[in-house]
């Protein structure tokens, strides 16, 4: 494989990765909104889309790694691709730098959205547990409680206050 063909394939793979990362960012933003609105029915469909997209990203990463190992003999990072282009094909340096900047900008955004989603999920679990505890306590059978006079105390605040006054 000549260097021109290598860089063309590399740039094509990088463009696909950037497109996939952009779509992943949009899906994470959509997930955040669903979590805020507490619509769990929509969450499953969205999570399936994220999983499918992530599998595609893994395949793109593997393609880039295979291409890198084939030409450079190792799994190179973007800085190494740019260095290789500087020495062997300077006409591709700007193309690679442009993609490097795009990837470096989008990854922190995806990470931030993912972290926010994790925190929203944790908060949702806490709220769900409290709601479940409240429901269980409301329907749990109450034992007999006796007040100081030996009468059953109903735990009804208004009645309890009246009982104490009598």
Beta strands, then each sheet from edge to edge (+ up, - down):
end
